[in-house]
Amino acid sequence: MSSAPTPAPSQPLASMDEWEDFLKTRYPEPAPAPAAASRRPPPVGVAADKRAEEFRQYEADARPTVREFYRLNHTHQTYAFGQAKRKEYLGLNRMKMSVWEAMEYLNQLIDDSDPDTDLSQLQHLLQTAEAMRRDGQPRWMILTGLVHDLGKILCLWGEPQWAVVGDTFATGCAFSPKNVFPEFFAANPDSAEPRFQTPDGIYTPGCGLDRVALSWGHDEYIYQVCKDYLPEEGLYMLRYHSFYPWHREGAYDQFATAKDRAMKAWVLKFNTYDLYTKSHEAPDVAKLRPYYEELIREYFPDQVRW
């Protein structure tokens, strides 16, 4: 008698940086404008002229761990799953702590198996914020860079990688072929749900991205935590920075409003810092802490609900 197949691991990535490394391969940094490129949003649709066969090549060359991560993500991220997680977490009743305490709390998430970096999670957050600060970006944007990955504390509450990170996509409608590894959606139960089989699914064109249930992850969680405190441009950055099918591929744009499309430029601007400014140079946490604690107090209360 043959033995039962071994279940797929829920944490295939040796480090969550593997997912971002793949993104940098699939979405190379856009060429800067001749002058003041860092101070202007990059053009919308920077990847529009990239050939489909090039995308397939990136996927073929992806590490087995990355492929397995996407298989799990695309199999299990259903509309019902996302709704259940919103109900579970968005009451924001798990903890009360300051933003800086949340950064220290996230520091428990350590990738000992990642040979490419010795930086802590807190140092990664400071790296993004410091790149924006050096370029003279607005204070609210620097703060957005500081907090953008705090939603990864979901991992500390038992959520698997595929339910925390990954390119987000619309649920409740047909899965776009512009998603990474679209073939993996065949195993998603929503692929057999009749009401989800049209491009619009349960939505109406022009309804607004805020009415579309994206796959669950750290983007939506940190947006909900911060929605009463940051300017709208920063909230778009938080909520949609992993929505690559929309802001880099043009998928699901039938749901966008004119406001969503205008805000896309800010999301793209944010992503140049999120993906392409990381280095192995460790920020001096003790030296930087007073500046960032003052910045946090400018926008957030002493205690925030998580």
VENJOCOR-V998983 format. One record per residue. PSI is psi in whole degrees, -180 to 180 (* if undefined). D_FIRST is the distance of its C-alpha to the first C-alpha in Angstrom with 2 decimals. Layout:
psi->PSI d_first->D_FIRST
psi->PSI d_first->D_FIRST
This chain:
psi->131 d_first->0.00
psi->148 d_first->3.79
psi->158 d_first->6.46
psi->147 d_first->9.36
psi->146 d_first->12.24
psi->130 d_first->15.04
psi->148 d_first->18.05
psi->143 d_first->21.08
psi->145 d_first->23.83
psi->-11 d_first->26.80
psi->69 d_first->29.25
psi->-26 d_first->28.52
psi->130 d_first->32.16
psi->-32 d_first->33.38
psi->144 d_first->36.70
psi->-15 d_first->37.89
psi->-23 d_first->40.47
psi->-39 d_first->37.81
psi->-45 d_first->38.10
psi->-35 d_first->41.91
psi->-40 d_first->41.81
psi->-42 d_first->39.91
psi->-41 d_first->42.55
psi->-27 d_first->45.34
psi->-44 d_first->43.85
psi->-36 d_first->43.44
psi->79 d_first->46.76
psi->153 d_first->49.23
psi->130 d_first->52.32
psi->147 d_first->54.97
psi->133 d_first->58.09
psi->154 d_first->60.84
psi->159 d_first->64.10
psi->-34 d_first->67.06
psi->143 d_first->68.53
psi->34 d_first->67.44
psi->-36 d_first->63.87
psi->-13 d_first->62.52
psi->1 d_first->64.79
psi->144 d_first->63.90
psi->138 d_first->60.74
psi->161 d_first->59.03
psi->143 d_first->59.22
psi->141 d_first->56.87
psi->36 d_first->54.23
psi->-20 d_first->54.27
psi->13 d_first->51.03
psi->-28 d_first->52.05
psi->7 d_first->52.73
psi->133 d_first->49.47
psi->147 d_first->47.60
psi->-35 d_first->44.19
psi->-27 d_first->42.86
psi->-40 d_first->43.86
psi->-44 d_first->41.69
psi->-35 d_first->38.70
psi->-42 d_first->39.44
psi->-41 d_first->39.49
psi->-39 d_first->36.09
psi->-32 d_first->34.66
psi->-2 d_first->36.09
psi->148 d_first->34.85
psi->148 d_first->32.86
psi->-35 d_first->29.08
psi->-37 d_first->29.73
psi->-43 d_first->32.34
psi->-44 d_first->30.18
psi->-38 d_first->27.46
psi->-49 d_first->30.26
psi->-35 d_first->31.55
psi->-46 d_first->28.16
psi->-44 d_first->27.82
psi->-49 d_first->31.50
psi->-24 d_first->31.54
psi->-40 d_first->28.42
psi->-14 d_first->29.59
psi->83 d_first->33.41
psi->168 d_first->34.17
psi->-45 d_first->37.55
psi->-38 d_first->36.43
psi->-47 d_first->35.01
psi->-40 d_first->38.35
psi->-39 d_first->40.34
psi->-40 d_first->38.43
psi->-36 d_first->39.02
psi->-42 d_first->42.69
psi->-36 d_first->42.99
psi->-40 d_first->41.30
psi->-26 d_first->43.36
psi->5 d_first->46.54
psi->-14 d_first->48.32
psi->51 d_first->48.87
psi->21 d_first->48.84
psi->-43 d_first->46.61
psi->160 d_first->49.28
psi->123 d_first->52.92
psi->161 d_first->53.89
psi->166 d_first->56.13
psi->-43 d_first->54.97
psi->-38 d_first->55.47
psi->-37 d_first->53.49
psi->-37 d_first->50.66
psi->-42 d_first->50.81
psi->-35 d_first->50.60
psi->-43 d_first->47.76
psi->-25 d_first->45.80
psi->-16 d_first->46.39
psi->-20 d_first->43.59
psi->94 d_first->41.23
psi->131 d_first->40.96
psi->81 d_first->38.87
psi->-24 d_first->38.82
psi->-3 d_first->36.42
psi->111 d_first->38.86
psi->-8 d_first->40.81
psi->-13 d_first->43.26
psi->146 d_first->45.31
psi->8 d_first->46.64
psi->143 d_first->48.17
psi->168 d_first->47.51
psi->-40 d_first->46.82
psi->-41 d_first->50.45
psi->-35 d_first->51.72
psi->-42 d_first->49.77
psi->-44 d_first->51.50
psi->-34 d_first->54.86
psi->-47 d_first->54.34
psi->-47 d_first->54.04
psi->-41 d_first->57.00
psi->-34 d_first->59.14
psi->-41 d_first->58.67
psi->-41 d_first->60.03
psi->-42 d_first->62.82
psi->-32 d_first->63.92
psi->3 d_first->64.23
psi->28 d_first->66.42
psi->160 d_first->64.10
psi->153 d_first->65.09
psi->-38 d_first->64.39
psi->-33 d_first->62.10
psi->-38 d_first->59.97
psi->-43 d_first->59.79
psi->-38 d_first->58.59
psi->-42 d_first->56.01
psi->-36 d_first->54.66
psi->-38 d_first->54.58
psi->-5 d_first->52.49
psi->-29 d_first->50.32
psi->9 d_first->47.07
psi->-18 d_first->47.52
psi->-14 d_first->45.03
psi->-4 d_first->42.33
psi->-15 d_first->42.84
psi->-33 d_first->40.15
psi->-33 d_first->37.71
psi->-12 d_first->39.27
psi->19 d_first->38.52
psi->4 d_first->34.76
psi->139 d_first->34.49
psi->161 d_first->32.05
psi->-42 d_first->33.68
psi->-13 d_first->32.88
psi->9 d_first->34.89
psi->-47 d_first->37.84
psi->178 d_first->38.55
psi->158 d_first->38.04
psi->125 d_first->40.19
psi->157 d_first->41.00
psi->162 d_first->41.04
psi->137 d_first->42.16
psi->163 d_first->39.89
psi->7 d_first->40.89
psi->178 d_first->41.56
psi->139 d_first->39.95
psi->131 d_first->38.44
psi->139 d_first->40.80
psi->-9 d_first->39.69
psi->-6 d_first->41.90
psi->154 d_first->39.40
psi->139 d_first->37.51
psi->56 d_first->34.11
psi->-22 d_first->34.72
psi->-24 d_first->31.54
psi->-14 d_first->29.56
psi->-14 d_first->31.32
psi->-28 d_first->29.24
psi->-3 d_first->26.60
psi->128 d_first->29.42
psi->-27 d_first->29.69
psi->-19 d_first->33.43
psi->-14 d_first->32.88
psi->7 d_first->32.22
psi->112 d_first->35.20
psi->-39 d_first->38.11
psi->-11 d_first->40.91
psi->10 d_first->39.67
psi->-2 d_first->39.57
psi->160 d_first->43.19
psi->-33 d_first->44.78
psi->-26 d_first->46.77
psi->-127 d_first->44.15
psi->4 d_first->45.56
psi->175 d_first->48.48
psi->146 d_first->51.78
psi->139 d_first->53.15
psi->12 d_first->55.42
psi->-20 d_first->54.16
psi->138 d_first->53.95
psi->-27 d_first->51.05
psi->-14 d_first->51.53
psi->0 d_first->50.42
psi->129 d_first->47.17
psi->105 d_first->44.09
psi->162 d_first->42.69
psi->147 d_first->39.26
psi->145 d_first->39.38
psi->-167 d_first->40.20
psi->-24 d_first->42.87
psi->-55 d_first->45.49
psi->-38 d_first->45.83
psi->-50 d_first->45.69
psi->-31 d_first->48.47
psi->-46 d_first->50.52
psi->-36 d_first->50.52
psi->-38 d_first->51.50
psi->-2 d_first->54.39
psi->-20 d_first->55.58
psi->1 d_first->58.70
psi->-28 d_first->59.82
psi->155 d_first->59.61
psi->160 d_first->61.42
psi->-37 d_first->59.72
psi->-42 d_first->59.23
psi->-36 d_first->57.29
psi->-37 d_first->55.16
psi->-41 d_first->54.19
psi->-44 d_first->53.21
psi->-46 d_first->50.96
psi->-30 d_first->49.35
psi->12 d_first->48.78
psi->-20 d_first->48.48
psi->6 d_first->44.77
psi->58 d_first->45.33
psi->-37 d_first->45.31
psi->-32 d_first->44.47
psi->-57 d_first->47.85
psi->-12 d_first->50.18
psi->-19 d_first->49.09
psi->-14 d_first->47.65
psi->6 d_first->49.69
psi->154 d_first->46.75
psi->15 d_first->47.32
psi->-14 d_first->51.05
psi->-20 d_first->51.86
psi->-16 d_first->51.52
psi->147 d_first->53.88
psi->174 d_first->57.48
psi->-37 d_first->60.40
psi->-44 d_first->60.19
psi->-44 d_first->56.49
psi->-35 d_first->57.37
psi->-38 d_first->60.30
psi->-19 d_first->58.22
psi->-35 d_first->55.63
psi->-36 d_first->58.06
psi->-37 d_first->57.84
psi->-43 d_first->54.04
psi->-40 d_first->54.18
psi->-43 d_first->56.81
psi->-42 d_first->54.68
psi->-25 d_first->51.70
psi->-30 d_first->53.81
psi->-39 d_first->54.08
psi->-42 d_first->50.55
psi->-37 d_first->48.86
psi->4 d_first->51.45
psi->4 d_first->53.56
psi->143 d_first->51.10
psi->-180 d_first->51.86
psi->0 d_first->51.17
psi->121 d_first->54.59
psi->125 d_first->54.25
psi->150 d_first->56.71
psi->99 d_first->58.89
psi->-47 d_first->57.66
psi->-39 d_first->60.58
psi->-38 d_first->63.14
psi->-21 d_first->61.73
psi->-46 d_first->60.98
psi->-42 d_first->64.56
psi->-47 d_first->64.77
psi->-31 d_first->61.45
psi->-37 d_first->62.10
psi->-43 d_first->65.41
psi->-42 d_first->63.75
psi->-44 d_first->61.15
psi->-25 d_first->63.98
psi->-28 d_first->65.69
psi->-31 d_first->62.93
psi->152 d_first->60.72
psi->171 d_first->61.59
psi->-36 d_first->61.10
psi->132 d_first->58.00
psi->143 d_first->55.48
psi->135 d_first->52.81
psi->* d_first->49.22
